[in-house]
Structure formats: C-alpha cells, structure tokens
Amino acid sequence: PKFGLPVEIRQSWFSVLDDLTICFDIDQEFDFPRDQKDSKFLACAISANADYFITGDRDFSGAQKLLATTILSVSQFKKLVCERLEPELNI
C-alpha cells in the first residue's frame, strides 16, 4: 500500500519472493559502526553468503568494502534483475 501498487502486482511479487527466498538462522554478529541498528542486516547478508543486498538506506554505501555481497539500491536491482525477469514471470 505504501507504494500504491495494484493488488495484482503485489501478489505477483509476493509469489516471486516466496519462490525465490530462503529463511535461515544467523550464525554470526557483525559490527557496523556507522549505524549499529543496521548491523543485523549485514550479518544476515554475510551468513547467507548473499549475492545482493538491496537497500534504500545510504548508510550502507560505506559497507561495500566490508563484505563480498554486492550492495545495490532498489533501482539498481530493478534494472539488473527485475527487468530481466519480468517477461519470464509475467509481472
């Protein structure tokens, strides 16, 4: 609702997220001095050996040198991944 997306698009995205995401336990802590409350998100990316960390929070821009995961803005991720998948997923 925050973004004003039609119900059909939200349902398609929820379906994609359900199909393409994995839940797991975080097995480590991470110290991110710039914003300690964001450390848990970086720990999650590291524990999962994530390919991408998608965020709109500019606090993470300095974290790229701290991990192998590629940090992308939402618009960068959309261009890199979503726009390529949309025809296949009928989004």
Secondary structure by P-SEA (a helix, b strand, c coil): ccccccaaaaaaaaaaaaacbbbbbbcccccccccccaaaaaaaaaaacccccccccccccccccccccccccaaaaaaaccccccccccc
